[in-house]
Amino acid sequence: MAEEKTEQIYTIPLDTEGYPRWKKANLAVKLIRQYLSRHMKVEEDKIKINAPLNEAVWARGIRKPPRRIRVKATRVEDGVVEADVVGGE
């Protein structure tokens, strides 16, 4: 039985307040992984963050990641979830 592809769009809040400025973009990537892990019901190591999403998080440098980001999560073969940015954020 073929596993069907599921797509979902999420608006992920990236609350980095109270965290050191020089680590905020790293934390934002971790928060995206944790959020998608919880909502797509997979382990964090099965989440693949595509380059455009990573570039959107890092666009303003390590100190000022976006407050929230819209992500399209697609479940592909073997339970792997691919995350991509929605629109031109």
C-alpha distance (Angstrom), angle and dihedral (degrees) to the residues before:
residue distance angle dihedral
M1 . . .
A2 3.78 . .
E3 3.76 116.4 .
E4 3.79 110.2 -121.4
K5 3.79 120.9 -129.1
T6 3.77 114.5 -112.9
E7 3.78 123.4 -162.6
Q8 3.76 127.6 -167.3
I9 3.80 133.1 173.6
Y10 3.80 117.3 -142.9
T11 3.80 133.4 -177.6
I12 3.80 102.6 -143.1
P13 3.82 118.7 -159.6
L14 3.79 110.2 -140.3
D15 3.79 102.5 -156.5
T16 3.80 104.1 -175.3
E17 3.81 96.2 154.4
G18 3.77 113.8 134.1
Y19 3.80 92.4 23.3
P20 3.83 121.7 112.0
R21 3.82 111.4 -86.8
W22 3.77 93.8 -129.6
K23 3.84 91.0 60.5
K24 3.80 102.5 41.3
A25 3.81 100.4 104.3
N26 3.81 90.4 48.1
L27 3.80 89.1 52.1
A28 3.82 90.9 48.2
V29 3.82 91.1 57.5
K30 3.82 89.8 49.1
L31 3.81 90.6 49.5
I32 3.82 90.5 52.7
R33 3.81 90.2 52.1
Q34 3.82 92.5 47.6
Y35 3.81 93.1 47.5
L36 3.81 94.0 48.9
S37 3.79 91.2 44.1
R38 3.78 91.0 55.1
H39 3.81 96.9 43.2
M40 3.83 99.9 38.4
K41 3.83 92.2 40.3
V42 3.82 98.4 -127.8
E43 3.79 134.0 117.6
E44 3.80 118.0 -89.8
D45 3.80 92.2 -115.4
K46 3.84 90.0 61.6
I47 3.82 93.1 61.3
K48 3.80 116.9 98.3
I49 3.80 115.5 -161.6
N50 3.81 109.8 -154.6
A51 3.80 122.0 -135.7
P52 3.85 97.0 -106.9
L53 3.83 90.6 55.2
N54 3.79 91.5 47.9
E55 3.81 90.6 48.5
A56 3.83 90.7 49.6
V57 3.82 90.6 54.6
W58 3.81 92.7 46.5
A59 3.85 96.7 39.2
R60 3.81 94.3 105.6
G61 3.77 95.5 36.7
I62 3.78 134.5 -102.5
R63 3.80 94.8 -57.9
K64 3.83 101.6 53.6
P65 3.81 114.8 39.0
P66 3.83 116.7 167.8
R67 3.82 119.0 -81.7
R68 3.81 91.5 -127.7
I69 3.76 135.8 1.2
R70 3.81 134.7 -161.1
V71 3.78 112.4 -128.8
K72 3.80 131.9 -173.5
A73 3.80 109.3 -148.3
T74 3.81 118.2 -163.1
R75 3.79 123.5 -172.5
V76 3.81 110.2 -143.0
E77 3.82 133.6 173.6
D78 3.80 121.2 -31.5
G79 3.81 93.1 15.2
V80 3.81 94.5 -69.1
V81 3.81 114.1 150.9
E82 3.80 119.3 -149.1
A83 3.80 115.6 -156.6
D84 3.80 121.8 -157.6
V85 3.80 133.6 171.3
V86 3.81 118.0 -103.3
G87 3.81 116.0 -129.2
G88 3.76 124.1 -17.3
E89 3.80 99.2 -49.5
